[in-house]
Amino acid sequence: MNTATNPLLDFSGLPRFDTVRPEHVAPAVRSLLDEYRALIDRLTADPAAPTWDGFVAPMTETGERLGRAWGVVGHLHSVMDVPEWREAYNAMLPEVSRFYAEVGQNLALFHKYKALRDSAEYATLSPARRRILDNEVRDFRLSGAELPDEVKPRFQAIQEELSQLGAKFSENLLDSTNAHAEWIADEADLAGLPEDSRAAARAAADKEGKPGWKFTLHMPSYLPVLQYADNRGLRERMYRAYATRASEQGKPEWDNGPLIGKILALREEESRLLGYNNFAEVSLVPKMADTPAQVLGFLRELAAKAKPFAERDLEELKAFAAKELGLAELQPWDVGYASEKLRQARYDYSDQEVKQYFPEPKVLDGLFGVVRRLYGVDILPDEAPRWDPDVRFFRIEKEGDVVGHFYLDLHARETKRGGAWMDSARSRHVTVSGTETPVAYLVCNFPGPVNGKPATFSHDDVLTLFHETGHGLHHLLTRVDELAVSGIHGVEWDAVELPSQFMENFCWEWDVLQGMTAHAETGEALPRALYDKMIAAKNFQSGMQMVRQLEFSMFDLRLHGEVEAQGQPVSMERVLDLLGEVRREVAVLIPPAWHRFPNSFSHIFAGGYAAGYYSYKWAEVLSADAFEAFEEAGAGKGSLLDPETGARFWREILAVGGSRPALESFKAFRGREPRVDALLRHNGMVSA
């Protein structure tokens, strides 16, 4: 088999999305697995002492080929989840999981890495290479390399089953999200809904050749209903359908409850086999934080500061809803609606009004302008095969030299999993033929263009776009040449959100927004008066928002640290009991008993955030503190887009990737340890 017959085996350039088909997956991946196994057999059989060039380099190169090919398959499963790709991905997932579990447990390989780390050559290696070896030894231990031979097959089976359960969790969530639709026949039932939301619902109905309006549980359709629809019954039906996705209240085959129980039991078993008390302890080994108790202390400290603000937010909302909207009892499906009305009453503007100033082309120009001013790089349109005609492709240049490329897939589709994410298509590294530049995927689920007009984004959408671009820049602006620690690789999970959350701060700056806004009808830039209202409202309900994130973080950490499975799948009753306990401690809004939040909590059951969701808050402390450096540098200058501070942020944070501990990188940039003060100030939680 060769690159001519199988595009997944062509590593000469960018992925060949125009020619790759589901039938290419199994033969390509199997041939790469065979190639990798043969290399491992040869290297472990070699009696000579391992060296970097003779051992690590070939392992890295061969592993990169498999990672790249399988990465394309996984990516297509996420953005084009049609039956053929789902089948091709799931058919190979057990084999790939089994292979990586085998590698992680290969004692001979482990001994080679350990021998090299303990050799005289280690002292002569670059800091990046030494860090790679340290990480490898740690990861082999976490993969069960030191387990007794009789236990290894069980450990391997656990890894395999967990990867399948995670994939199934995502698929159930997508299928149950797609299954529900609200059909509206009477236009009177659309009262309150913005025009673009109605037009999108009308277009969705047209697409199916039906009259009326079709609303779905995908975010661009769901959120406007909850925020603007005067029809309380419609809001309630949509809320209930969304809150019970992938649960026992729908199709039994899409119920994620049994999957959650199995995932928790398997993670606990894996932890015990490795000699840890629970999965939370395992999860923290490669992170910045030391112990679950330390993280819980951090979350509780934030909760103690945020909860009084959250309680005040809720009291104000209830009083307003009762007095102005006639909602004597505020129900969960009223919260978004009443909050929007209160914001309009208090600050005299609506999200919908702001949205008209953010047409997609202008937003992208503004985003690219921010990146140019901070880092002196140009982002230019480029050509490459794509998986959907809607996808765009760009290159990043610094003084005429190509730094990297990225794909931009912005709009929601039924075949695309929800949320927003950045992933690596290729990582920067040096090969015998020169330096391979990095390539990233930036994926969102924003509303698309309707009736030939460009899409318009809410300010929240703009924040999301800047967030994912921050991840992308972390990957694309790396200057590290060693694959395992270049870009986002090797960065502690609880620091990986630093560059993304950092970028969000610029979306609140006047000089940035001036340059990235143009009214969809008139073309005028965002008026200063409207901007001032947005700033006044910036911390509107920030207390409620913060305790919600803390609720998710504490639930995740305690679920993986305190709920014992004892060899049996954990019951949903125990999962929901714990969630109730956490809510009583930190939450101010308690959802109805039928709400099934855990069943759609993909971050921890189908993503990499298990016992690590707290990373968002941990990294928010770092990002707010890092942004404060730009506030200090820009004070009195009319702009925080300071190229000198930008160059330092690039040099000390973005460029180094995972080649040194994240705390060292932060201290190199800031000149000190991180402090929580800036985060509280940015959230308006500092007493005057």
Summary of the structure (lengths in Angstrom):
residues: 688
radius of gyration: 25.3
end to end distance: 69.5
largest distance: 81.2
contacts: 2286
relative contact order: 0.10
helix: 60%
strand: 8%
